[in-house]
Amino acid sequence: MKKIGLFLMMITIFVFHVDMAEAVSPVLIAPDGKYLGNLNDNPYDPNSVANPYGQYGSPYSPDSINNPYGVYGSPYSPQSPNNPYGQGPSVISPNTGGSFQNNPGK
């Protein structure tokens, strides 16, 4: 019985931790207003830029900053954080409710 209780407590902590990690992740918004994913290092978050199989992390997705041929990942696109002279996306932090530019080239 103790093992079942411990197992349930671990599952609860894991679920709470995953929900909290997703809830506090900053998000990327392109200059054109398009949502570009959660800015975190969680490869299991379906909306993370670190998920290599997700819409916002795949190097093949048109919505990914990791696609070097896409609008949001190209080193030549003004919408991309990979272009040091472009506008780059804004990072919106849910903790502060504000945004700041994520482009050190400006």
Summary of the structure (lengths in Angstrom):
residues: 106
radius of gyration: 16.9
end to end distance: 59.8
largest distance: 61.0
contacts: 322
relative contact order: 0.14
helix: 21%
strand: 13%
